[in-house]
Amino acid sequence: MLVRCLYASRPAAPIDRQGLDEILAQCRKNNPRLGVTGLLCVTDNLFIQVLEGGRDEVCDLYNAIASDERHRQVRLLSYEEISERRFGSWTMGQVSIDKLNPALLLKYFTRMELNPFECSGRSTMALLGEMVETASITARAD
């Protein structure tokens, strides 16, 4: 059975480019053997991640993330059984915030601010879906 998990968290400490690259490299190394795909959106003070795969693998990975000291304020935004993957092309895609049209945020959020803590998981997932459609997702080489 396939599931999709969407969560948000705050970094415990500021994350720089090297730290982000290390996280992505770890995801891209470990996720294929687990059968997990998804995408990661990172800003200076926010992580939003979608994980897709088998129920046990996704739940175990989410639990590991929730107890990881690099994260604080971990919030499950959405968890659902799915018939197919939406982000199956990426062992871990990365959202390019630089390509995000700020006006798009007003379509889903109350302000022009990416804040999944103040909206529904459905709205956050819809925004990520639009970003996929507009090629704002990148798959960087490791």
Buried (B, 14 or more C-beta within 10 A) or exposed (E): EBBBBBBBBBBEEEBEEEBBEEBBEEBBEEBEEBEBBBBBBBBEEBBBBBBBBBEEBBBEBBEEBEEEEEBEEBEEBBBEEEEEBBBEEBBBBBBBBEEBEEEBBEEBBEEEEBBBEEBEBEBBBBBBEBBBEEEBBEBEEE
